[in-house]
Amino acid sequence: MGRPGAAVGTAGLLNTILLLARPPSFGQLLPHTGLLVAGALWYAGLALLVHRVRPYRPAQQALGECVHALARFLALKARFYDPTTALDDNYRQLVAQQVVVNEKQEAARDLLFRTRQIVNESTPTGRRLVLTFVATVDLYERITATYYDYATVRAGFGQTGALPAVATLIRHVATELDHLGIAIQANRPYDAPGPDLDAELSQLQTRLAALDTDASVEGSTLVLKKIVVNLRDIIRRVGNIRRYFDEGIDEAAPEPGRAAEHTLFIAPQHLDPKALRENLTPKSAVFRHSVRMMLACLVAFGAGQWLWRGEHNYWILMTVAIMLKPGFSLTRQRNTARIVGTLAGGVLGGVVLWLVPWAEVQFGVLVVFMVVAYSFQRTKYVVTVVFLTAFLLILFSFLGLNYVGVVEERITDTLIGCAIAFSAGYFLFPNWESEKLTDFMAAALRANLAYLHQLANRLAGRPLPPNEYRLLRKNVYVSGANLAAAFQRMLNEPRSKQHRPIDTHEFVVLNHILYSNVAALTATLREAAPAVPPFLPESRRALTSALAALHKSLVLLVPGAPAVAPLPERSPTEPEASTTPEDKLVQQQLVFLQKVSGDISKVAEVLAK
């Protein structure tokens, strides 16, 4: 059932904890149940009312966050053209931001495509949301495709002073995109004039064109011209996204089968008895986490009943239920945020109660703290804990409790609960990321193999249906983001549990470089449609070698993987030699793909040991 099912399970667990804290008598069972049902109906009714009044608001917020994350991704790409930037460090940040972009895209895709009302209806707002999201995904592909061998570019053109100008323009585009995301998220018109990106692009193009006659520049400047072409396309796509704010937009009515097409891009969520049976075994991570949670909650309940008899000792059990996650790294992160947030919130609440003796002002601060706490619940958990703790202290002071004693109890219960959750995550059926990294690597390799095959089909002149290509693209980006996220989680685990972190980081970066180059080549071929560059024998050998290296890597990680399908046959009418610089550049990119695939194979050999 995905996220909704998890929310229902968490709500049931918290309700059980509150029942244990204040067990109702037999005569109170019916009124207590009635209050729970009334609360659920009130919340459902409020949610339905909000949906009726502002049905597009959740999708707008998710879409704004998606654009905002993409702007940050583009800003990191700009740093590659700064000669003072360390490439390895920037790759690390870029891969981390890729995880964020993927999460935001998945959230927006789920809200948009799972809601048939949005993808089927004929209102301008619904069409605008879908069109903007599709444009955002295409823009992400274009930004990802703007990959070059940055070390070579720096070596060849670093002394000309042109690269900082490229970085400046990319940063300006990222800033414009960021402002668009904020405006979408805030649901307000974006009527600011913004920078004249087209004029800046023309100036950059003139400056780069002057390098053709510069005697100090050796070699071809074709790569710089490709950068200009890509930037022009990115600026055009950002302008298309800005059309979201054009209230006069009047797109054609949606096609009848559009909702069915969009469902291809979201994971189905339904009750599956087979999945339930598969999770009722010790081999299942879900089963092990359930047992871990049960044992940890038993220990927390015992600690609250017999070791620490506080007024609100159920806080220990509640802390364990909230803090304990399936993976140790997530448990560690949440524990750290909980402890830091509780200490800071206790200080904040105590200062407010000490410095502000007026009840009316305290109530106003309480309301503000409550709004802030729940506003950051999905984005900044530590902020939520800080203001929620301060809110609770002020609330208990209104109930006549000594806030100093409440602070002490809150901190003590939090420390005990976090200690139990941390210990359970470490000692009870621990779930180390290094044990699952092989699966994520294999998934990334399979997605890249399929992505390379579509490139080979396009080079052979075969058409590729748009939806089929988008699904391949989505699988590549999602698998890459999942791999990067798993690697980041592994780095938060004890060093003794990490498996070759340096080599794994190299694999993650090479995987990103590989599909970025495939995306760049595919974008070039799509622009050249229906004509394509000649599929020369050298190009076929490079692609064949790249596919063989990736398949070798997959076999090293997952023995018995199926063989790679042969490349499509070369048309007998194709010329035997490349005649244009663009054709030679395509051939050079294919050779580079061969090199990257070979490097991935070498790293896979080390990781498979």
SVG drawing of the C-alpha trace seen along z (x, -y; Angstrom):
<svg xmlns="http://www.w3.org/2000/svg" viewBox="-20 -43 69 62">
<polyline fill="none" stroke="black" stroke-width="0.4" points="0.0,0.0 3.0,-2.3 3.0,-5.6 -0.7,-5.6 -0.4,-2.1 2.6,-3.1 0.7,-6.2 -2.2,-4.0 0.2,-1.6 2.0,-4.4 -1.3,-5.9 -2.5,-2.6 0.7,-2.1 0.6,-5.6 -3.0,-5.0 -2.0,-1.8 0.7,-3.6 -1.7,-6.3 -4.1,-3.6 -1.3,-2.1 -0.6,-5.5 -4.1,-6.1 -6.0,-2.8 -9.8,-3.4 -12.1,-1.4 -14.7,1.0 -17.3,-1.7 -15.1,-4.2 -14.3,-2.0 -17.4,-3.0 -16.9,-6.8 -13.2,-6.4 -13.8,-4.6 -16.4,-7.2 -13.9,-10.0 -11.4,-8.3 -13.9,-7.8 -15.1,-11.4 -11.5,-12.6 -10.9,-10.5 -14.1,-11.7 -13.3,-15.3 -9.9,-15.0 -11.3,-13.2 -14.0,-15.9 -11.4,-18.7 -9.2,-17.0 -12.1,-16.5 -13.1,-20.2 -9.6,-21.4 -9.5,-19.1 -12.8,-20.5 -11.8,-24.1 -8.1,-23.8 -7.8,-20.5 -4.5,-21.4 -2.6,-22.7 -0.7,-19.5 0.4,-19.0 1.5,-22.6 3.6,-22.3 5.2,-19.1 5.9,-20.5 7.4,-23.6 9.7,-21.5 10.7,-19.5 11.6,-22.6 13.5,-24.0 15.6,-20.8 16.3,-20.8 17.6,-24.4 20.1,-23.3 21.2,-20.4 21.8,-22.8 23.8,-25.1 26.1,-22.2 26.6,-21.5 27.8,-25.1 30.6,-24.5 32.3,-22.0 33.3,-24.9 35.0,-26.7 38.7,-25.7 38.9,-26.1 36.2,-23.5 37.4,-20.0 35.8,-17.6 35.5,-14.7 33.8,-16.8 31.4,-18.3 30.5,-14.8 29.7,-13.8 27.4,-16.7 25.9,-16.2 25.0,-12.6 23.6,-13.5 21.4,-16.2 20.3,-13.6 18.8,-11.6 16.8,-14.7 15.6,-15.5 14.5,-11.9 12.5,-11.9 10.8,-15.2 10.0,-14.0 8.5,-10.7 6.4,-12.7 5.1,-15.0 4.6,-12.2 2.6,-10.2 0.3,-13.2 -0.3,-14.1 -0.6,-10.8 -2.3,-8.8 -5.0,-11.5 -7.1,-10.8 -9.0,-14.1 -5.9,-16.0 -4.7,-14.1 -8.2,-13.7 -10.0,-16.9 -10.1,-19.8 -9.5,-22.8 -6.4,-25.0 -4.9,-24.4 -4.9,-20.6 -3.4,-20.7 -0.9,-23.3 0.3,-21.1 0.8,-18.0 2.5,-19.9 4.8,-21.7 5.8,-18.4 6.5,-16.8 8.6,-19.8 10.5,-19.6 11.4,-15.9 12.6,-16.7 14.6,-19.6 16.2,-17.3 17.2,-15.0 18.7,-17.9 20.7,-19.1 21.9,-15.6 22.9,-15.2 25.1,-18.3 28.1,-16.1 31.6,-16.6 35.0,-15.4 35.4,-18.4 39.1,-17.7 39.8,-17.8 37.6,-20.9 39.5,-22.7 42.9,-21.7 42.0,-22.9 40.1,-26.1 40.9,-27.0 43.5,-29.6 41.0,-31.4 38.8,-32.7 35.7,-31.5 34.7,-28.8 33.9,-31.1 31.5,-32.9 29.8,-29.6 29.5,-28.9 28.0,-32.4 25.3,-31.9 24.4,-28.5 24.1,-29.9 21.8,-32.7 19.6,-30.0 19.6,-28.1 18.5,-31.2 15.7,-31.9 14.6,-28.2 14.8,-28.5 12.5,-31.6 10.1,-29.7 10.0,-26.8 9.4,-29.1 6.6,-30.9 4.9,-27.6 5.3,-26.3 3.8,-29.5 1.0,-29.5 1.7,-33.1 2.3,-34.7 5.9,-35.1 5.8,-38.5 9.4,-39.5 11.3,-40.4 14.3,-38.2 17.6,-38.3 17.8,-38.5 19.2,-35.0 19.0,-35.2 21.2,-38.3 23.7,-36.7 23.7,-33.6 24.4,-35.7 27.3,-37.4 28.7,-34.1 28.3,-32.7 30.2,-35.6 33.0,-35.2 33.3,-31.5 33.2,-32.0 36.2,-34.4 38.3,-31.4 38.3,-29.9 40.7,-32.6 42.7,-32.6 46.1,-31.2 46.7,-30.1 43.8,-27.7 44.7,-24.3 42.3,-21.8 38.6,-22.1 36.2,-24.3 33.3,-22.0 32.7,-21.0 32.2,-24.7 29.7,-25.1 27.9,-22.0 27.8,-23.7 26.1,-26.8 23.6,-24.6 22.7,-22.8 22.4,-26.0 20.1,-27.5 17.9,-24.5 17.9,-24.6 17.0,-28.3 14.1,-27.5 12.8,-24.8 13.0,-27.1 10.9,-29.6 8.4,-26.9 8.1,-26.1 7.5,-29.8 4.3,-29.5 2.8,-27.9 2.1,-31.4 0.5,-32.5 -3.2,-32.5 -4.0,-32.8 -2.6,-29.4 -5.2,-27.4 -3.8,-23.9 -5.8,-21.4 -8.1,-19.1 -6.4,-16.0 -6.5,-12.9 -9.0,-10.2 -6.3,-7.6 -3.8,-10.0 -4.5,-8.8 -3.9,-5.2 -0.5,-6.2 0.5,-8.1 -0.2,-5.0 2.7,-3.3 5.0,-5.7 3.8,-5.1 4.1,-1.9 0.8,-0.2 -0.4,-0.2 -2.9,2.5 -3.4,5.3 -1.5,8.4 -2.0,11.6 1.2,13.0 3.3,10.1 1.9,10.7 2.9,14.4 6.3,13.5 6.9,11.2 5.9,13.8 9.4,15.3 12.6,14.5 14.3,13.8 12.0,10.8 13.4,7.4 9.8,6.4 9.4,9.4 12.8,8.8 11.9,5.1 8.5,6.0 10.2,8.4 12.8,5.8 10.1,3.2 8.1,5.6 11.1,6.4 12.2,2.8 8.8,1.6 8.6,4.4 11.9,3.1 10.6,-0.5 7.4,0.4 9.2,2.3 11.6,-0.7 8.6,-3.0 6.8,-0.8 9.6,0.4 12.7,-1.6 11.5,-5.2 8.2,-6.1 7.6,-9.6 4.3,-11.4 4.6,-10.9 6.7,-7.7 4.8,-6.6 7.1,-9.1 9.8,-6.4 7.6,-4.0 6.5,-6.7 10.1,-7.7 11.1,-4.1 8.1,-3.7 9.0,-6.9 12.8,-6.6 13.3,-2.9 13.6,-2.6 14.2,0.4 17.8,-0.7 20.4,-1.5 21.5,-4.7 18.0,-6.1 17.6,-5.2 20.9,-6.9 19.9,-10.1 16.5,-10.3 18.0,-9.7 20.6,-12.4 17.9,-14.9 15.6,-13.9 18.2,-14.4 19.5,-17.7 16.0,-18.9 14.7,-18.0 17.6,-19.7 17.2,-22.8 13.4,-22.8 13.6,-22.4 15.9,-25.4 13.7,-27.5 10.5,-26.6 12.1,-27.3 13.4,-30.7 9.9,-31.7 8.2,-30.7 10.9,-32.5 11.0,-35.7 7.3,-36.0 5.0,-35.9 1.8,-37.0 -0.5,-34.1 -2.0,-35.8 1.5,-36.2 2.4,-32.7 -0.6,-31.4 0.3,-33.3 3.8,-31.9 2.3,-28.4 0.2,-28.7 3.2,-29.9 5.4,-27.1 2.7,-24.5 2.4,-25.8 6.1,-25.9 6.5,-22.4 4.0,-20.7 5.0,-22.8 8.5,-21.3 7.5,-17.7 8.2,-16.4 11.3,-18.4 13.3,-19.3 12.6,-16.8 15.0,-18.5 13.1,-21.8 9.9,-19.9 11.3,-18.4 12.7,-21.8 9.4,-23.6 7.2,-20.7 9.1,-20.3 8.8,-24.0 5.1,-23.8 4.5,-20.9 6.3,-22.7 4.2,-25.8 1.1,-23.6 1.8,-21.7 2.5,-25.0 -1.1,-26.0 -2.2,-22.7 -0.6,-23.7 2.5,-21.6 6.0,-22.7 7.8,-23.3 11.2,-22.6 10.1,-19.1 8.5,-18.6 11.8,-19.6 13.7,-17.1 11.2,-14.3 11.1,-15.1 14.8,-15.0 15.2,-11.9 12.5,-10.0 14.0,-11.0 17.5,-9.8 16.2,-6.5 14.0,-5.9 16.7,-6.9 19.2,-4.6 16.7,-1.6 16.0,-2.4 19.7,-2.8 20.6,0.5 17.8,2.4 18.9,1.1 22.5,2.2 22.1,5.5 18.6,6.9 18.7,8.3 20.7,5.3 20.0,4.2 23.3,3.0 23.2,1.1 26.4,2.8 24.5,6.1 22.0,4.6 24.4,2.5 24.9,5.3 21.2,5.4 21.2,1.6 24.3,1.9 22.8,4.7 19.6,2.7 21.6,-0.3 23.6,1.9 20.4,3.5 18.8,0.1 22.0,-1.2 22.2,1.9 18.6,1.3 19.4,-2.4 22.4,-1.6 20.3,0.8 17.8,-2.0 20.8,-4.2 22.0,-1.4 18.5,-1.0 18.4,-4.7 21.8,-4.7 20.6,-1.8 17.8,-4.0 15.0,-2.3 12.3,-4.5 11.7,-4.5 8.2,-5.1 8.2,-8.2 6.6,-6.4 9.0,-3.4 11.9,-5.8 10.6,-7.7 10.1,-4.5 13.7,-3.5 14.9,-7.0 12.8,-6.9 14.3,-3.4 17.8,-4.7 17.3,-7.8 15.5,-6.0 18.0,-3.1 20.9,-5.6 19.2,-7.6 18.5,-4.5 22.1,-3.4 23.3,-6.8 20.9,-7.0 22.0,-3.5 25.6,-4.6 24.9,-7.7 23.1,-5.6 26.1,-3.3 28.4,-6.2 26.3,-6.9 26.8,-3.3 29.8,-2.2 33.1,-2.0 33.4,1.7 30.1,2.4 31.0,0.4 32.2,2.3 34.9,0.6 33.4,-2.9 36.0,-4.5 35.4,-1.9 31.6,-2.1 31.8,-5.9 33.7,-5.5 31.1,-3.0 28.3,-5.5 30.1,-8.4 30.9,-6.2 27.3,-5.1 26.2,-8.8 28.8,-9.6 27.7,-6.7 24.0,-7.5 24.7,-11.2 26.7,-10.5 24.0,-8.1 21.4,-10.8 23.6,-13.4 24.0,-11.1 20.3,-10.2 19.3,-13.9 21.6,-14.6 20.0,-11.8 16.5,-12.8 17.3,-16.3 18.7,-14.8 15.5,-12.8 14.6,-11.4 18.1,-11.3 20.9,-9.9 24.7,-9.9 26.2,-6.9 26.6,-3.8 30.2,-3.2 32.1,0.0 34.2,-1.8 31.0,-3.0 29.6,0.5 32.8,1.9 32.7,-0.7 29.1,0.0 29.6,3.7 32.6,3.4 30.6,1.1 27.7,3.5 30.1,6.5 31.8,4.6 28.5,3.7 27.3,7.3 30.6,8.6 30.1,6.2 26.5,7.6 27.7,11.2 30.4,10.4 27.8,9.0 24.9,11.4 26.3,14.7 24.1,16.2 22.8,12.9 21.3,13.4 23.4,12.6 23.2,9.3 21.0,9.1 23.0,8.5 23.2,5.0 20.9,4.3 22.3,5.0 23.9,2.1 22.1,0.9 24.0,1.7 23.2,-1.8 25.1,-3.5 28.4,-5.3 31.6,-3.8 33.3,-6.9 32.3,-9.9 32.3,-13.1 31.3,-15.8 32.7,-17.0 29.3,-16.2 29.6,-12.6 33.2,-12.4 32.0,-13.9 29.3,-11.1 32.0,-8.5 34.3,-10.1 31.4,-10.0 30.8,-6.3 34.5,-5.6 34.2,-7.5 31.2,-5.3 33.4,-2.3 36.1,-3.6 33.6,-4.4 32.0,-1.0 35.4,0.6 36.2,-1.4 32.9,-0.2 33.9,3.3 37.3,2.9 35.6,1.4 33.0,4.2 35.8,6.8 37.1,5.1 33.7,4.9 32.9,8.5 35.8,9.8"/>
</svg>
